[in-house]
Amino acid sequence: MCLLLTINIIGAFGQIPVVKIPQRATISPNIITGNSNKNNFTSNNIPVFPNLNNNQQQLDMYERDRLEVQRRNAEMQRMFKEELSDFSTIQYDLPSWLGAQGTEYYYRTAEKLLNMLNGQTALNLKDAVFSVENAYFEGMLDRAIYERNISQMVTIARLKAKQDGYNWNNPDTKNIMLFRVMSDTLNFKFPLHEHFSTSFPMQYDFDDFRGEKDHSKLFVTKLLTSHTGQCHSLPLLYLILCEAVGTEANLAFSPHHSYIKFKDRQNNWHNLELTQGRMVTDAFIIGSGFITAAAIKHGVYLESQTKRQVIAHCLSDLASGYIHKYGYDKFVIQCIDSVLVYAPTNITALAIKSNYHGIRLQYVADQIGRPPLDILKTQYPDAYKLFEERNNIYRRMDEIGFIEMPKEVYESWLNSVNEEKERREHDIRYKNALRLIE
């Protein structure tokens, strides 16, 4: 049985790009070795002797030809040994992109996020998200515009709450009003302004929503400037707004998706589906059909993430942007292993890790001619360890209940939010939530 080297690129959260594997020269199949008295050469390799009457001349020519054949054979054997010797220096690590233009921004951002995670600096989601996106643009983003847009949304939420007679100091008021700023059309007045102003809701961007063509489609900075985003940027922006006003909310995952959970003062959980501005039930989220009991048990899906785990998830976003710009190398796996310290069942990180080990295995196997598994195991034990490591990640993902959700199924599930039944259920839950802040 030949070594199976098909790499299943798993897109657990947006699209993880397929990377071209660096190719190494292989041994030419046309090189033939052996000596002249064995039938190792075709007639084209053997000289055609002329028909001469002089036997000595014929013997001399034969001897010259025999020596020439031996010389050629020795040269081919030398070349063959040189190519074989190349395999004694197998490169087990993927080529590094360190030094490529812009990679220094990724290394600095990784250090900043790790300092947050290990407690050296305070957890700051607004700063973490901006730093990840700014690394992709090599420091060209305008932080002042980013912070001004966030501040403006907070101001609108606070003014609208006051003008509608709600208590802004109530944490439930803050959660609901931030949701309204992102999901409703709101009329409000700025202080000392005579006329009402209007705030319009964020819209779902169905164009390249996985960021396959344009990775910045996933960015919060893009959402703030265009007012369109998707299930990656919308929940992150909501959490940044919550951080700004000092209220609590949590990120949660479902297949290919993320949404918001928050607990009110009566300890009731509410799910905010920001892609369509709805409040939904756990049953609706589970209804996609790709959430297994094991995935719920292990906290892969539906589990509220801590702020530290969300910052760790930003580190996987950093790795994804690096992959999109450059490719896989040690930097990627260092980021991902750090994510898994704080969020062991983060399915995005596990998907990237499985892709990394699959690509690394293929890179090594290409250097040794992709031998059958039994040869790999006995003659290339270090390469076989890579094969086992890749399969261990696959098994881990199976154990925690991961099932790959096809893109078209996710799109169908997303569109189903517009069904009238869900609309009616949203209206009921939304009215009940508003009563919390009256």
N, C-alpha and C positions, 0 to 999 in steps of 0.2 A: 504494500500500500504506500503510495507516495505521500510526501508531506503535504498536508492541507494548509495552504497559505492564503486562502481567501480572507480578506479583512472586511468584517461587517462594520462599517462606519456607523456608529450609533448616534443619532441626533436627539439627545434627551431634552435639550433645552435650546431651541434654535438649532441651526445647522452647523455641525462640526465639519469643516472642509476636508475633502479628500486630498491628500498630499502626494505628489509624485515622489516615488522612492528613488534615491540616488542609485544609479546602476554601475556595476563593476564589470570589467571585461572578463569573459569566461574563456575556458580552454577551447581552442578551435577544434571542431569535430573532424576536420579534414587531415589533421596531423597523424601520420602512421609511423609507428616505430617498429624496429626489428633489424635483423641482419640480412645480407644480400642472398644468402642461400635458403631463405624462407620466402614463401610467396606473399610478402607483405606489400609489394609494390605492383602497380598496374603496368601494362606494357608501355605506357607513356613515361614511366620512371626508368625503364631499362633501355640503355642505348641500343640502337640498331647497328649491328656490325656490318661493315661493307664486305663484299665477296672478293677477297684477295687471295692470290695464289701463294704468296709468301707466308708460310706458316709462322715464322718468327715475328713478322710484322703483325700478324693477326694475334699472336700471344701477347706481344707488347701492348697492342691496343686494348686487349681484354684486361690486362693487368691495370692499365691506366683507368679504364672504365670501372674496374672493381674498386680501386682506391677512391675514385670520385664518388661512387655510390656509398662507400663507407664514410667518406667525409660528410656527405649530405646527411646520412643517417645519424652521424654523431652530432651534427649541428641541430637536427630536429630534436634529438633526445635532450640536448642542452636547453633548447627553448622550452621543451615540455617540462623539464625539471624546474626551470625558472618560474613558469606559470604555477606549477604545483607549490613552489616555495612561497608564492604570494599568499596561499591559503594558511600558511603557518602564522601569518600576522593578520588574523581576522579582526576587523574593526567591529567591536560589539556595541559601541555607542553611536547613536545617530550623529551625523555632522552637526556641529554647533553653529548657530546663527549669531553668536556673540561677536560684536564688532560691526554687524550690518547696521545701516543707517536707521536710527530710531530705537534700537534695542535698549539703549541706556535708560530710556524713559520707563520701559517695562521693569527693568531691574530696580530702579528707584521706587517705583510704585509698589512692587512686591515687598520691598523692605518696609515701606510705610504701612501697608496692610498687616504685615507680620508683627510690626510693633504694636498695632492696635490689638491684634489677637492675643499676643502674649502679655498684654497689660502694661507695656512701657509707655503707651500713649492712650488717651481716652478713645473709646469707640465713637466714631463720627461717620455716619452713613453718607451724609451730604458730601463730605470730603472724600470718602472712599470711592463713591460712584464717579465724582468728577475726575479724580486722579486716574481711574481705570480708562475712562473715555478720552481723557487728555493724552494718555500714553499712546493711544491709537493714532491721535492726530499730532503726535510729536511735540506737545507743548503749545499748540496753536489755538486752543480753545480760550475764550474770554471768561474768566471766573466771575467778573463783575456782572456780566449779563446773566449768567447762570444763577447767581445769588439774588439778583434783582427780580428775576421771574418767580423764584420761589417765594420771596418776601411779598410780592404782589398778590400771589394766591392766598397766602396766610392773611393778609390784610382784608381781602374780599370776604373770606370765611368769617373773620371776626366782625366786620361791619354788618354783614348780612345777618349774623346771629343776633347782634344787638338790635338791629332795625326790626327783626321779626319777634323780638321780645324774649329771646332765649338767654340763659345764663352761660356766658362764655367760660366761666370757671368750672363748669361741670365737664368732666372728662368725656362723658357721652356726647355732649354738645359738640365738642371739638372733633370727635370721630365722625359724627354725622355731617357736620358742616363741611369738613374737608372732603368727604365723599360727595356732597352736593356740589361743591366747587368744581370737582372733576367730572361730575356726571349730569348736572342740571344746567339749564339756562337760568341765570339769576339776575334779577334787577335790584340794584342797590345804589346808595348815594355815598360819594366821598364827602368828608367833612367840608363845609363851606361851599359845596357845589349845589347849584339850584336844580339841575336836572339829574335824572337817574342815569346810571351807567349799566351796561349789560355785560355779564360774563357768560361765555358760551362753553359747553362741555367739551372735554377731550373726545376725539373720535378714534375708532379703530382703523388702523392702516392695513388694509388687506393686501397691498402691493408689496411683495417680497417681505412678508411678515416674519419670516425666519432669518432674514439677514443673509441670505445665500449670495446675492449679488452685491449688496451694499451692507457691510457689517454695521455701519453706523445707524441703520434702521432700528437697531435694538437699543439705542442710547436714550437716556433721559434728557440729555441736552438737545437732541433732535426733537423729542416730544415737546419740550418747553417752547421751542421756537416755531414748530409747525402745528402744534396742538393735535398731532396724530401720533399714535404709538400702538403698542401691542402688549401681550401678556408678560413681557419682560420689563419694559420701561414703565408701564402704568402702575403696577404695584410698588415698584421701587420709588417712584415719585410720591405716592401716597405715604409711604413710610418716612420719606425725607420730610414731608410736611408735618407728619406726626412728631417727628424728632424736633422740628422747629418750634412747635407749640407746646411740647412737653406732655404729650399723651401717648398711650401705649396701643400698639397694634402689632400684628405678626404676619410674616410671610408664610404661605403654605403652598404645597405643590400638588399638582395632579399631572397626568401624562402630557408632556410637551407644554405645560401650562403652569402658571402661578397666579395666586389670588391672595386676598387679604382676609384675615380673621381678627376680630377683636371681641373682647369680653366686656359686657356692660356692668354696671354696679350691682346688678342682681345675679352676677356670675353666669349670665346667658351668653353663649357664643353667637356671633353674627358673621356670615360670609359675604364679603363684598366682591362681586365679579365686575371688575373695572373695565374689562374689555367691552362690555355692553351697558355698564352703569346699572347693574341689577344687584339685588340681594337674593342669594340663592341658598338652597339647602344642601347638606352633605349628600343627601340622596340624589340630587341632581348631578353633583360632581361625580359620584360613584357611577352614575348611569352611563358614562362613556363606555363601560364594558372592559376597560383595560386596567382597572384597579383591583388587584387581587387581595384576598384576605391577608396573605403574607406581607404584601406591600404596606398595608395599613398597620399590621402588627409591628413591623420593623420601623415604622415612622417614615417610610419613603414618601407616602402621600397623605394628605389631610392633616398632618402633624404641624402644629404651630412652631415656627422656627424662632429661636432666641436671636437677639440682636447680634451676638457674637457669631452665630451660625450664618446670619445674613451677610456680615462682613466677610466671613470665610467664603460664602458663595460669590462675593465680588472678586475674590482671588481666582475662582474658576472662570469668571467672566474675563479677567485679565489674561488667563491662559488661552481662552477662546479667541480673543483679539490677536494675540501673538501668533496663534496657529493660522489665523486668516491672513495675516500680513507676511509671515515668514514660513512657518511649518513647525513640525515637531522636533524638539531636541530636549536636552536635560532640563532646561528652564521650565518647560511645560510640566514634567513629572514632579519637579520640586514644588511647584505651585500646587499641583493636585494632591500630592501627599500631605501638604500642609492643610488643605481644605479638609481632608478626611480625618485629620486629628480632631477637629472640632465638630465635624458633621459626617460620621462614618457611613451613613447611608445616603449621602447626597448623590442622587442618581446622575446629575450632570458630571460631577467629578469622576464617578465610577465609569461613565461612558467614555470620557476623555482618556482615562487611564487604560481602559481596554483597547481603545484605538492606538494609543501610544505603544503598548506592548505588541500589538499585532503588526504595526508598521516596523517596529524595531526587529521583530522576528523575521519579517520579510527581507529587511535590509541585510541581516546576517545570512539568511538562507541563500540569497542571491549570490553571495560571495563564495559559497561552497557548493554551488550547483544544484541546490534544492534536492538533497538526497532523500531516499525513503526514511521513514521514521526509525526503523531499526538501525540503519547506518548512522543517522543523526544521533541516536542514543548512545551507541557504542564508540563512535569515532569522534563525535563533536559534543561531548557532555555539556560544555558551557552553552552551546547553542540550544541543546535540548532543554536546559533549565529555562531558557527564554520561552520555549514552547509550553512548558508546564506553567510558567508564571502567567502567560496570557490566558491559558485555560482556567487557572485558578480565579482570575477576575471574572471570566464568564460564569463560572460556577457560583461565585459570590453574588452576582447580579441575579442569577436564577433563584438562589436561596432566599433573597429578600423580596422576591415576588415581582421583579421587573419583567414587563412584557413590552416589546417595541410596538408603539402605536403608529400605524401608517399615516402619512401626511394627509391623505384624502379623508381618512376617518376623523382626524382631528378637525379638519375644516368643516366637515358635516356636523360634528358635535358643536363647534363654535357657532355655526349658523342656527342651530336649534335653540339657542338662547332667545331668539326672536319669536318663538312660538307663543301663541296666545295664552296657553296654560301657564307658562313661566312668567309672562307679563302680568297675569292676574295675581299669581302667587307673590311676585315682587311687590306689587302695589299693596298687598295686605301687610307684608313684612315691613315695607318702608313706612307705612302709616303707624305701625306699632313702634317702630324705632323712633319716629318723631315724637311719640308720646313720652319717650324717655327724657327728652330735653325741655318739655313744656314746664 
